[in-house]
Amino acid sequence: MRALPMMIQGTQSDAGKSTIAAALCRIFSEDGWKTTPFKSQNMANNSYITRDGKEIGRAQGVQAEAAGIDADTDMNPILIKPSGEARAQIVVHGKPLRTMEAGEYRQDYYETGLQVIEAAYRRLESTYERIVIEGAGSPAEINLNDRELVNMKVAEIADAPVILTADIDRGGVFANIVGTLQLLNEKERTRIVGIIINKFRGDISLLQPGLDWLEEYTGKPVLGVLPFIEDLAIEEEDSLGIDRVRQKKSGAVIEIAVIAYPRVSNYTDIDPFLYEPDCNVRFVKERKELGKPDIIILPGSKSTISDLMYLKKKGFDTALREAADASFIFGVCGGYQMLGKKVTDPGQVESSVKEIEGLGFFPTMQTEVEKEKNTIRTSGWLQWQGRMQEVSGYEIHMGTTKHAEASWMKKENGEAEGALNQKAAGTYMHDVFHNDKFRHALLNELRDIKGVPPIERPFFHELREASFSKLADNFREHIDMEALEASITNFRQKGVDL
């Protein structure tokens, strides 16, 4: 039997499509269906490395985990990684194709992209019983819809019913829903089988008259209203989540500042700190916001040289040197490269600038950006507080770094990794802070320096699994699951000529 698909589209970006798709992946899996996520084309700099060392959008990796399966590139065959100035690196089936201008991609790659997407979907369709498809942005982008590859075109390929979701937390939810439906053509509107309102806070009885009106006016059933859920340990898809991190926990004794440069990527490295009870985490974009926190993190970057230029323009180079007497600095991936003496890009792979002086925390370290991207899951050991600790994560970088600094990690293959001194540490290993024993030791060491006793700390992977279950339970409670199930099966059975 051919897989039954369901597609989630939104009235705008950040409407909660990724989270709803993750919930459905978990629910269908719990109910015994062999389930996979699918997103034809993802635009994000937060990526995920599959077991075979390929790069896909992080949201689809997370959704695969929710479904209890290993992710592969068929789940996200095209990944677009913006690099600024209307340019982006195009990643096809986990490997970089090339960097393209927006117009070039739209005009010259459309037909090829369509073939790549359909072939990937057909392979999933022959393997799985349920496919949870995620759209992107809005299906009502009328200036782009003639050559779009991610919303109604994919619904057509999959012959999928579509659930439209809208974020009520932003306001204007009824106008967003009605406006979106009216901008779709008749065939596209026929595919919309239901509406979900997301991120609701308040008394549902006050919303009910509006829901009744919406159903009558649009002729589309409201399948349910999902309440806003705090503290889900599920990663954000892209940098839209940065501005929501404004922590101020009572009793927090550890302050962590994360530099949010324009081309920040894979900043989900810091997620475990968000759930530590004694840590306040904040993203900073201006020098005056930095201060002297306990930890400063320079996260990954899609363009190390460009973001390093941004740091210098904003005066962060001076601010970091001034803070180093009180703050310990961690650099991950691109942030690690910035901490060295020099970064070069002779082939202008990521930037038009061929060479730039680094921040100088590792004075013998030089990085050369290369055309070949390194993507791999990795494991090994690191030394902290005189103890060797087993760690695992992933690498994703375009460059080779050489130095004579002390290293603090050793890979499984015996290679030294990273650099360490009294002021800073750097590594290519993403997810290093997801390793609970290391993170616990680091934070309790800071507490000891401050003269406060250690505390019991959460285990992040347990939090993550609990979040998937919480998400699914919340969805089951607030969504009419019988109506949703009927919308999947009836759409295919009706055989509507679209």
C-alpha positions as CSV (number, residue, x, y, z in Angstrom):
1,M,0.0,0.0,0.0
2,R,1.2,3.5,-0.9
3,A,2.1,5.6,2.1
4,L,-0.5,8.0,3.4
5,P,0.9,11.6,3.5
6,M,-0.2,14.6,5.5
7,M,1.2,18.1,5.0
8,I,1.6,21.0,7.4
9,Q,1.6,24.4,5.9
10,G,1.6,27.8,7.8
11,T,0.2,31.2,7.3
12,Q,3.7,32.6,7.8
13,S,7.2,31.6,8.9
14,D,7.6,30.5,12.5
15,A,3.9,29.4,12.8
16,G,5.0,26.2,14.5
17,K,5.0,23.9,11.4
18,S,8.2,22.1,12.5
19,T,6.9,21.5,16.0
20,I,3.5,20.2,14.8
21,A,5.3,17.9,12.3
22,A,7.4,16.6,15.1
23,A,4.3,15.9,17.2
24,L,2.7,14.0,14.4
25,C,5.8,12.0,13.8
26,R,5.8,10.9,17.4
27,I,2.0,10.2,17.5
28,F,2.0,8.2,14.3
29,S,5.0,6.2,15.5
30,E,3.4,5.6,18.9
31,D,0.3,4.4,17.1
32,G,2.3,1.7,15.2
33,W,2.8,3.4,11.8
34,K,6.2,3.4,10.2
35,T,6.6,7.2,9.9
36,T,9.0,9.6,8.3
37,P,9.2,13.4,8.0
38,F,9.8,15.1,4.7
39,K,10.6,18.7,3.8
40,S,11.5,19.1,0.1
41,Q,13.6,22.3,0.6
42,N,14.7,23.8,3.8
43,M,16.3,27.2,4.2
44,A,18.3,27.3,7.5
45,N,21.8,27.5,8.9
46,N,20.9,25.1,11.7
47,S,21.7,21.7,10.2
48,Y,21.9,18.1,11.3
49,I,24.4,15.4,10.4
50,T,23.1,12.0,9.5
51,R,24.9,8.8,10.5
52,D,26.6,8.6,7.1
53,G,27.9,12.1,7.4
54,K,25.4,14.0,5.3
55,E,23.9,17.4,6.0
56,I,20.1,18.1,6.2
57,G,17.9,20.7,7.9
58,R,17.9,20.3,11.7
59,A,14.1,20.2,11.9
60,Q,14.0,17.0,9.8
61,G,16.7,15.4,11.9
62,V,14.7,16.2,15.1
63,Q,11.4,15.0,13.5
64,A,13.1,11.7,12.6
65,E,14.2,11.3,16.2
66,A,10.6,11.9,17.2
67,A,9.6,9.1,14.9
68,G,12.2,6.8,16.3
69,I,14.2,6.4,13.1
70,D,17.5,7.4,11.7
71,A,17.5,10.5,9.5
72,D,18.6,10.4,5.9
73,T,18.8,12.9,3.1
74,D,15.6,11.8,1.4
75,M,13.8,13.5,4.3
76,N,15.3,16.8,3.2
77,P,16.9,16.5,-0.2
78,I,17.6,20.2,-0.7
79,L,19.0,22.5,2.0
80,I,19.6,26.2,1.3
81,K,22.1,27.8,3.7
82,P,22.1,31.6,3.3
83,S,25.5,33.2,3.2
84,G,24.4,36.9,2.8
85,E,24.0,39.3,-0.1
86,A,21.2,37.2,-1.7
87,R,23.6,34.3,-2.0
88,A,23.2,30.8,-0.5
89,Q,25.0,27.5,-0.5
90,I,22.9,24.8,-2.1
91,V,23.2,21.4,-0.4
92,V,21.7,18.5,-2.4
93,H,21.4,15.2,-0.7
94,G,23.7,16.2,2.1
95,K,26.6,17.6,0.0
96,P,27.3,21.1,-1.2
97,L,26.4,21.6,-4.9
98,R,27.6,25.3,-5.2
99,T,26.8,28.8,-4.0
100,M,24.1,30.5,-6.1
101,E,22.4,33.9,-6.3
102,A,18.7,33.8,-5.5
103,G,17.7,34.5,-9.1
104,E,20.0,31.9,-10.5
105,Y,18.6,29.2,-8.2
106,R,15.0,30.1,-9.0
107,Q,15.5,30.3,-12.8
108,D,18.2,27.7,-13.5
109,Y,17.8,25.0,-10.9
110,Y,14.0,24.7,-10.6
111,E,13.5,21.8,-13.0
112,T,16.5,19.9,-11.6
113,G,15.4,20.6,-8.0
114,L,11.9,19.3,-8.8
115,Q,13.3,16.0,-10.1
116,V,15.5,15.7,-7.0
117,I,12.5,16.3,-4.7
118,E,10.1,13.9,-6.5
119,A,12.7,11.1,-6.6
120,A,13.4,11.5,-2.8
121,Y,9.7,11.5,-2.0
122,R,9.0,8.4,-4.1
123,R,11.7,6.5,-2.3
124,L,10.2,7.4,1.1
125,E,6.7,6.6,-0.2
126,S,7.8,3.0,-1.0
127,T,9.3,2.5,2.4
128,Y,7.1,4.1,5.0
129,E,3.4,4.0,5.9
130,R,2.9,7.6,7.0
131,I,4.8,10.7,5.7
132,V,4.5,14.0,7.6
133,I,5.4,16.7,5.2
134,E,6.4,20.2,6.3
135,G,6.0,23.3,4.1
136,A,7.9,26.5,4.4
137,G,6.9,30.1,4.9
138,S,3.4,30.6,3.4
139,P,1.7,28.9,0.5
140,A,0.3,32.3,-0.5
141,E,3.5,34.0,-1.6
142,I,2.0,35.0,-4.9
143,N,5.2,36.5,-6.3
144,L,7.0,33.1,-5.9
145,N,4.3,30.5,-6.5
146,D,4.9,29.9,-10.2
147,R,8.2,28.2,-9.4
148,E,7.9,27.1,-5.8
149,L,9.3,23.8,-4.6
150,V,8.1,23.4,-1.0
151,N,4.4,24.1,-0.5
152,M,1.5,23.3,-2.9
153,K,3.8,21.9,-5.5
154,V,4.9,19.2,-3.1
155,A,1.4,18.6,-1.9
156,E,0.5,17.9,-5.6
157,I,3.5,15.5,-6.0
158,A,2.5,13.6,-2.8
159,D,-1.3,14.0,-3.4
160,A,-1.4,15.1,0.2
161,P,-4.1,16.8,2.2
162,V,-2.9,20.0,3.9
163,I,-3.5,21.3,7.4
164,L,-3.1,25.0,7.7
165,T,-1.6,26.3,11.0
166,A,-1.4,29.9,12.3
167,D,0.3,31.5,15.3
168,I,-2.2,33.3,17.4
169,D,0.5,34.6,19.7
170,R,1.5,37.1,17.1
171,G,-2.1,38.5,16.7
172,G,-4.3,38.8,13.6
173,V,-4.8,35.1,13.4
174,F,-8.2,35.2,11.7
175,A,-7.0,37.7,9.1
176,N,-4.0,35.5,8.5
177,I,-6.0,32.4,7.9
178,V,-8.7,34.0,5.8
179,G,-6.2,36.0,3.8
180,T,-4.1,32.9,3.1
181,L,-7.1,30.9,1.9
182,Q,-8.3,33.6,-0.3
183,L,-5.0,33.9,-2.0
184,L,-4.9,30.3,-2.9
185,N,-6.5,29.1,-6.1
186,E,-9.6,26.8,-6.0
187,K,-7.6,23.6,-6.4
188,E,-5.2,24.6,-3.7
189,R,-8.0,25.5,-1.3
190,T,-9.5,22.1,-1.9
191,R,-6.4,20.5,-0.5
192,I,-6.8,22.3,2.9
193,V,-8.7,19.8,5.0
194,G,-8.4,21.6,8.4
195,I,-7.0,24.4,10.4
196,I,-4.9,24.3,13.6
197,I,-4.4,27.4,15.7
198,N,-1.1,27.3,17.5
199,K,0.5,29.0,20.6
200,F,-2.7,30.0,22.3
201,R,-2.6,31.6,25.8
202,G,-5.8,32.3,27.7
203,D,-9.4,31.2,28.1
204,I,-10.5,29.1,25.1
205,S,-14.2,30.0,25.7
206,L,-13.4,33.6,24.7
207,L,-11.9,32.3,21.5
208,Q,-14.8,30.0,20.6
209,P,-17.1,32.6,18.9
210,G,-14.2,33.4,16.5
211,L,-13.6,29.7,15.8
212,D,-17.3,29.2,15.0
213,W,-17.2,32.2,12.6
214,L,-14.0,30.9,11.0
215,E,-15.5,27.5,10.3
216,E,-18.7,29.0,8.8
217,Y,-16.9,31.7,6.8
218,T,-14.2,29.4,5.3
219,G,-16.0,26.1,5.2
220,K,-12.9,24.5,6.8
221,P,-13.0,22.7,10.1
222,V,-10.9,23.9,13.0
223,L,-9.2,20.7,14.2
224,G,-8.1,22.3,17.5
225,V,-6.3,25.0,19.3
226,L,-2.8,24.2,20.7
227,P,-1.8,26.0,23.9
228,F,1.6,27.7,24.1
229,I,4.1,25.2,25.7
230,E,7.0,26.5,27.7
231,D,10.4,24.9,27.9
232,L,10.3,22.3,25.2
233,A,13.8,20.9,24.8
234,I,13.4,20.7,21.1
235,E,15.8,22.8,18.9
236,E,14.8,25.8,16.8
237,E,15.0,25.4,13.1
238,D,16.7,28.7,12.4
239,S,17.8,32.0,13.9
240,L,14.2,33.2,14.4
241,G,14.5,31.6,17.9
242,I,17.4,33.8,19.0
243,D,15.3,36.8,19.9
244,R,13.1,34.7,22.2
245,V,16.0,33.8,24.5
246,R,15.8,36.4,27.3
247,Q,16.4,34.3,30.5
248,K,16.2,35.7,33.9
249,K,15.9,32.8,36.4
250,S,15.5,33.5,40.0
251,G,18.5,32.0,41.9
252,A,20.7,31.8,38.8
253,V,24.3,32.2,39.7
254,I,25.9,31.5,36.3
255,E,25.7,33.9,33.4
256,I,26.3,32.8,29.8
257,A,26.5,35.2,26.9
258,V,26.3,34.0,23.3
259,I,27.6,36.3,20.5
260,A,24.8,36.5,17.8
261,Y,26.6,37.5,14.6
262,P,24.6,37.9,11.4
263,R,25.5,34.6,9.9
264,V,25.3,32.5,13.1
265,S,24.7,28.8,12.4
266,N,24.1,25.7,14.6
267,Y,23.6,27.8,17.7
268,T,21.6,24.9,19.1
269,D,24.9,24.0,20.7
270,I,23.9,26.2,23.6
271,D,20.4,24.6,24.1
272,P,21.4,22.4,27.2
273,F,22.3,25.6,29.1
274,L,18.8,26.9,28.6
275,Y,17.5,24.1,30.9
276,E,20.1,24.3,33.6
277,P,18.4,25.8,36.7
278,D,21.2,28.0,37.7
279,C,22.1,29.5,34.3
280,N,20.9,32.6,32.6
281,V,21.6,32.6,28.8
282,R,21.4,35.7,26.6
283,F,22.3,36.4,23.0
284,V,24.2,39.6,22.5
285,K,24.5,41.7,19.3
286,E,26.1,44.8,20.6
287,R,29.4,45.3,22.6
288,K,27.6,47.2,25.4
289,E,25.5,44.1,26.0
290,L,28.4,41.8,26.6
291,G,29.6,42.7,30.1
292,K,31.7,40.1,31.9
293,P,29.6,36.9,32.2
294,D,31.0,33.6,33.5
295,I,31.1,32.1,30.0
296,I,31.1,33.7,26.5
297,I,30.3,31.4,23.6
298,L,31.2,32.2,20.0
299,P,29.0,29.8,18.1
300,G,29.2,28.5,14.5
301,S,29.2,30.8,11.5
302,K,28.1,30.3,7.9
303,S,30.9,32.8,6.9
304,T,33.6,33.0,9.5
305,I,35.5,36.0,7.8
306,S,32.3,38.0,7.4
307,D,31.2,37.5,11.0
308,L,34.7,38.2,12.2
309,M,34.6,41.5,10.4
310,Y,31.2,42.2,12.1
311,L,32.8,41.5,15.5
312,K,35.6,43.9,14.9
313,K,33.3,46.6,13.5
314,K,31.1,46.3,16.6
315,G,34.2,46.4,18.9
316,F,33.7,42.9,20.2
317,D,37.5,42.1,19.7
318,T,38.4,44.7,22.3
319,A,35.4,43.8,24.5
320,L,36.4,40.1,24.5
321,R,40.0,40.9,25.5
322,E,38.7,43.1,28.3
323,A,36.3,40.4,29.5
324,A,38.8,37.5,29.4
325,D,40.1,38.2,33.0
326,A,36.6,37.3,34.3
327,S,35.0,35.3,31.6
328,F,36.0,32.0,30.0
329,I,35.5,32.0,26.2
330,F,34.4,29.0,24.2
331,G,34.5,28.9,20.4
332,V,32.7,26.2,18.5
333,C,33.4,25.6,14.8
334,G,33.4,29.1,13.1
335,G,33.8,30.6,16.6
336,Y,36.8,28.4,17.2
337,Q,38.3,29.6,13.9
338,M,37.9,33.2,15.0
339,L,39.9,32.7,18.2
340,G,43.1,32.1,16.2
341,K,45.7,34.3,14.7
342,K,44.5,34.4,11.2
343,V,41.7,33.1,8.9
344,T,42.3,32.9,5.1
345,D,40.0,32.2,2.3
346,P,42.2,32.1,-0.8
347,G,39.5,30.6,-3.1
348,Q,36.9,33.1,-1.8
349,V,34.7,30.2,-0.9
350,E,32.7,32.0,1.9
351,S,33.7,35.6,1.5
352,S,35.2,38.1,-1.0
353,V,37.9,38.8,1.7
354,K,40.9,36.5,1.3
355,E,42.5,37.1,4.7
356,I,41.7,38.5,8.1
357,E,43.5,38.7,11.5
358,G,41.7,36.6,14.1
359,L,41.0,37.5,17.7
360,G,44.4,36.2,18.8
361,F,43.4,34.0,21.8
362,F,45.4,31.2,20.2
363,P,48.4,33.0,18.7
364,T,49.8,30.0,16.7
365,M,46.5,29.0,15.1
366,Q,45.7,29.6,11.5
367,T,42.6,28.4,9.5
368,E,42.3,28.1,5.8
369,V,38.8,27.9,4.3
370,E,38.6,25.2,1.7
371,K,36.0,24.2,-0.9
372,E,35.5,20.7,0.5
373,K,33.1,20.6,3.5
374,N,33.8,18.3,6.4
375,T,30.6,16.7,7.7
376,I,30.9,13.8,10.1
377,R,29.6,12.5,13.4
378,T,32.5,12.2,15.8
379,S,33.3,11.0,19.2
380,G,36.3,10.8,21.5
381,W,37.5,12.1,24.9
382,L,38.2,15.5,26.4
383,Q,40.1,16.4,29.5
384,W,38.5,18.7,32.1
385,Q,39.3,19.1,35.7
386,G,42.0,16.5,35.3
387,R,39.6,13.9,34.2
388,M,39.1,12.3,30.8
389,Q,35.5,12.3,29.7
390,E,33.9,10.5,26.8
391,V,32.1,12.9,24.4
392,S,30.3,12.8,21.1
393,G,29.0,15.3,18.6
394,Y,29.4,16.2,14.9
395,E,31.6,18.4,12.7
396,I,30.5,20.6,9.9
397,H,33.0,23.0,8.6
398,M,34.8,24.2,5.4
399,G,38.4,24.7,6.5
400,T,41.5,23.2,8.0
401,T,43.0,24.6,11.3
402,K,46.6,24.1,12.3
403,H,48.2,25.3,15.5
404,A,50.8,24.5,18.2
405,E,48.5,25.2,21.1
406,A,47.6,22.6,23.7
407,S,44.6,20.4,22.7
408,W,41.9,19.3,25.1
409,M,40.2,16.6,23.0
410,K,41.3,13.4,21.4
411,K,39.1,11.9,18.7
412,E,38.3,8.2,18.5
413,N,40.9,7.8,15.8
414,G,43.6,9.3,18.0
415,E,43.8,12.7,16.4
416,A,44.1,15.7,18.7
417,E,41.2,18.2,18.5
418,G,40.6,21.7,19.6
419,A,42.7,24.2,21.5
420,L,42.8,25.2,25.2
421,N,44.5,27.8,27.4
422,Q,43.7,29.6,30.6
423,K,41.3,32.1,28.9
424,A,39.7,30.1,26.0
425,A,38.8,26.8,24.6
426,G,37.9,26.0,21.0
427,T,36.6,22.9,19.1
428,Y,35.1,21.8,15.9
429,M,32.8,19.5,17.8
430,H,29.2,20.7,17.7
431,D,27.0,19.4,20.5
432,V,30.0,19.4,22.9
433,F,27.8,20.9,25.6
434,H,25.1,18.2,25.1
435,N,27.5,15.8,26.8
436,D,26.0,15.9,30.3
437,K,29.1,14.9,32.3
438,F,31.3,17.6,30.8
439,R,28.6,20.3,31.1
440,H,27.8,19.3,34.7
441,A,31.5,19.4,35.6
442,L,32.0,22.8,33.9
443,L,29.0,24.4,35.6
444,N,29.7,22.9,39.1
445,E,33.3,24.1,38.8
446,L,32.0,27.7,38.3
447,R,29.8,27.3,41.3
448,D,32.8,26.1,43.3
449,I,34.8,29.2,42.2
450,K,31.9,31.4,43.4
451,G,31.8,29.5,46.8
452,V,28.4,27.9,46.3
453,P,27.9,24.1,46.5
454,P,27.2,21.9,43.4
455,I,23.7,21.0,42.4
456,E,22.0,18.0,40.8
457,R,21.6,18.8,37.1
458,P,19.3,17.6,34.3
459,F,20.3,15.1,31.6
460,F,19.6,16.8,28.3
461,H,18.7,13.7,26.3
462,E,16.1,12.7,28.9
463,L,14.6,16.2,28.7
464,R,14.5,15.9,25.0
465,E,12.7,12.6,25.0
466,A,10.3,13.9,27.7
467,S,9.6,16.9,25.5
468,F,8.6,14.7,22.5
469,S,6.2,12.9,24.7
470,K,4.8,16.1,26.2
471,L,4.4,17.5,22.7
472,A,2.5,14.5,21.5
473,D,0.3,14.3,24.6
474,N,-0.6,18.0,24.3
475,F,-1.5,17.5,20.6
476,R,-3.7,14.5,21.4
477,E,-5.5,16.4,24.1
478,H,-6.3,19.5,22.2
479,I,-6.7,18.3,18.6
480,D,-9.6,16.3,17.3
481,M,-7.6,13.2,16.4
482,E,-10.6,11.3,14.9
483,A,-11.2,14.3,12.5
484,L,-7.5,14.5,11.7
485,E,-7.3,10.8,10.9
486,A,-10.4,11.0,8.8
487,S,-8.9,13.9,6.9
488,I,-5.9,11.8,5.9
489,T,-7.8,8.6,4.9
490,N,-10.8,10.3,3.3
491,F,-8.8,12.6,1.1
492,R,-7.1,9.7,-0.6
493,Q,-10.3,7.6,-0.8
494,K,-12.3,10.4,-2.4
495,G,-9.8,10.5,-5.2
496,V,-10.5,14.2,-5.8
497,D,-9.3,15.3,-9.2
498,L,-6.8,18.0,-8.5
